Amino acid sequence: MASNGLARDDTRDVASNFRPVTLPIVSDFSLLDRHGVLESLLEEELSFDATTSRGLTNHLPMALVAKSGLGASNEELRRFANTYRRRLVERGRPARELTSATWKDAIGVAGAYEDLCEYFMRAVDEAGSEATIRSHLGELMSGICGAAFHGALRLAYALEISSPPRIAAGLAYLAESAVPLGEPLPRATSRLGVGDVFSQLSRSGDFPSTERGLISQAMQDVAALPSFRSVVANCQVDDDAPERLRAAALALFATTGDFTSLHAVTGVEALNAIRTYANDIHAFDVACLTGVAAAYATVGAPTFKSSDQLAQFSGERLVAAETIAAVGATSDDEHVSKLVYSALRLRESTGDDLYAAVAARKAGLLADAAD
């Protein structure tokens, strides 16, 4: 790690690109000046595809919101957007006009983003954002964790800034990426708890860490295994499932520092933001459990660090939240910005200092902790 406490890509003049931000970070983007730089950059991004020229998720809108929430200056937002756009491709013209009767045919179909965007733009314009989400989310439930949670992330960030066009685009990418993680699971017949799912998967020894590739494909592969499905199917998903999944994702990332587990942390936060729009909360929670457990299995289903070990990791690595936010606000790595943004907000809402510790580690502020 860089000896000055900053990540390698953040050694430029941080102060000139950072405006002091009051913590806790609870930015009211619904009151955002609609003529401001962030809104303008987000509007421009709508002309690009939701995937990059390399076929990966376009993180630009999420990164811009995260950076802004962390205190990035307008100059930093412009700089990052100008650099990131080199990865993007412009949206093409829709191949066909989808309707309320045909839009489901495009779910999980790569390349359907343009068609789905046009459809959801019309739907949101006619029925409003909330009604459109509620009336379509049920069909997307089984694939809610698709593209390594990025469909959910795009929609959650759009909801945060209360932007109807962005909500439509978020729904479009969620639909395009909503590939189910296996066939629907039957309701549990045992009393296996959510936390027990992770310990049973770990004890089974059936899940060696997968070779690096697309996270989403690895999640699909592991979710199809009978040994995985038998454990998850026997989980009694109760009302406390979101809180237990949040804690499990944090413990996983604290234990491994793994790139996949980073997505579990940010993904669970996004899923919880969308959950309120689900008509069938139980089905939504089962889908979320399946996704987080699949991500866990792809990294080898490791044994979590003990509570004492996690407390020690957290207590010995106290870094000021403002310092962590400054790195996240100016980082060239969109994943650093998003993780720091999520972690600092979750620290404030839960009081768990472990979030600050993992954020500091990801930001490169812990010289003795490899990521």
Secondary structure, DSSP 8 states (H G I E B T S, - for coil): --TTSS-GGG-S-SGGGB----SS----GGG--TTSHHHHHHHHHTTB-SB-TTSSB--HHHHHHHHHHHTB-HHHHHHHHHHHGGG--B----SS---TTTGGGGTT-TT-HHHHHHHHHHHHHHH-HHHHHHHHHHHHGGGTTTGGGHHHHHHHHHHHTT-HHHHHHHHHHHHHH---SSS-----SS-B-HHHHHHHHHHH-------SS-HHHHHHHHHTSHHHHHHHHTB---TTHHHHHHHHHHHHHHHH--HHHHHHHHHHHHHHHHHTT-S-HHHHHHHHHHHHHHHHHHTT------HHHHHHHHHT----HHHHHHHHHH-S-HHHHHHHHHHHHHHHHH--THHHHHHHHHTT--TT---
